[in-house]
Amino acid sequence: MAHYELALDRFLEAGTRYYEALTHEQHGDIHRARGDEDRDRHASADRAMAQASHGSAPDITGRGIANPVAMILSGAMLFTWLGAKHGDEAAGRVARTVERAVAETIASGVSTRDLGGSASTTEFTGAVVRAVGAGAAPGGA
């Protein structure tokens, strides 16, 4: 944890040098709490932090049965924000591609146990990655 705390201090001191942070939930919680403490000093609409909203689920750690959808879509949310913030249509297309890839993967019958499927975390994520690679957003839309 000490290494993360040092990195977080540097992140917060950097002002607007960084625009987004993608972290593990525990680190995101720490970052958000520390960021709230420093809000007056570092307040800016130039930053974003997306984090999957779920618990750390220590009871299933390492078993390959966690549903990665929330974390994947959190990453897509960062691309949406970047696209809007910087007027970057390519970032928006990436977000839409990832969102569509998740939806198409589930619609194709590949899902984790909590959604009634049998895919492991790795298998589901691999299917989403393949859908992104196959161009889940036809025509670049």
Phi, psi and omega in degrees: 000330183300321179296319179295318179300318178296315179297320179296317178302316179293321178300312182292326180286341185285356179063234183267015179298325179249142182255336182209159177219131175244117186229165168296153186306313182301315180291325177297320177298316179296314181300314181297317179297315179292322178296322177298321179297325184261013187305314182298322182282329187238016184301131180192140174276006181273003183238153175218149172219122178247138183213139177296135182264089176198168179282174181281346175049059181299337180290343179242007180304131176078002182266351177073025182243004179289145177273116184273004186304312184299319180291319179298314181290335174297320176297319178298322178300323177296319178295322176300313180298314179300318179298316180291318183295319187251008181061035185258098182297329180297319178297320177298321178294321177300313180302312181295324178296315180295314179301315180293323179297319177297311181299316181293324179297313179295316180298332180283355179100000177268116178204165179278170186304321183295342178256012177091005180261192181231003182289142173283171177304314182294318180296316180296313180299319178298320178295321177295316179300317178296320178296320177297314180297330179278359178080061183300346178250089183305137177072012179071014181281000000 
